[in-house]
Amino acid sequence: MQRGTAPGEAGSRGQRPGCRKSTERKCEADSRRLGLPPPGWACADGDNMPTAKQLADIGYKTFSSSMILLTVYGGYLCSARAYRYFQRQSSQRQAAEEQKTSGAL
């Protein structure tokens, strides 16, 4: 693969080193998702390293995703605890009413 060539041009296979043909589509999808240059595309200086902005974007997306997951998990834990609380309250109320009715007989 020649440096500085775009995918589809002569000398470019459109895949990253280490990618097999079966995973070529996955590599392209990963590049698009992460905002990296497409596979086989070399930067002007011949360096395929992501820029500082791209690294910051990846870090921000990762951090945001983890915060979303923690929020969802926290909501689940809170609702499970509230459910148990109300179940316990209703069972205690029912037991108190049974005690009243059994004592009246």
Secondary structure by P-SEA (a helix, b strand, c coil): ccccccccccccccccccccccaaaaaaaaaaaacccccccccccccccccaaaaaaaaaaaaaaaaaaaaaaaaaaaaaaaaaaaaaaaaaaaaaaaaaaaaac
